């Protein structure tokens, strides 16, 4: 069985960004930079729900 690598667009979508966000940034960055930027981001929805549970 072979596992495929996700695309930079998929990485950005997993992190909660829109296609519009990705399209803007992909025009000025190389593929490696796009992976790094997605990996260094924080998923706002996850942080929001974690904090919401902690503050109950």
PyMOL commands that set and color helices and strands:
alter all, ss='L'
color gray80, all
select helices_A, chain A and resi 8-14+19-26+31-39+44-54
alter helices_A, ss='H'
color red, helices_A
deselect
rebuild
show_as cartoon
